[in-house]
Amino acid sequence: MGFLRKLFGAKTEPPLSAYAAPAPDAHVTPDATRCVQCGVCGYNCPAGIPVRDYARQGQLVDDPRCVQCGKCVEVCPRGTLRWERPNSVVMQWDEAEYAELKQLFAEAK
């Protein structure tokens, strides 16, 4: 069993139908002073984005692979990550769309 799975338990699939994310021009913004570098954000990213690296440097998560699912923001145990763009339009990801995106990322690796 890998280190992260031991530390955080088995990776679980998110409640796909519950995903809501800001408009595509929004970004995940970290607060580097709150980040403890646990890696839960990147571990749970379906696109495999190293969110922790952005958080460590206090930079916007600006990666073309980001599908704006919001999982990194949701799972951060310290509330380090937040969406930056007030009054953004919300879009829902249904299970079929999310499964298709996840499969595309898996095939691209």
C-alpha positions, 0 to 999 in steps of 0.5 A: 500500500502506498504512503498516501493511501496509508496516510489518508485511506483508500482513494474514494471516488467523489460524489460526481453528481454533487460537483459544482465549480466556478466558471472556466475563467476562475482559478483555485487560489492557495493561501501559502501560509495555511498550507502544510504540504500534506498533498491531499489536494493533488492526490485527489485531483482527477487530472493529476495536477500537482496542486501542492506545488502551486500551494507551496509557492502561493500561486494560482493553479493555472494548469490547462488540464484543470477541469474545474471540478473543485475536488482539491478545494473540497478535500483540503483539510486546512481550507488553504484553497479557494476559488478566486472570482466572486459572482462566478456562474456555477456549472454542474458536472454530472456523473457521465461527463465526469467519468468521460473526462476521467477516462480521457485523462487516464488514456492520455497518461 
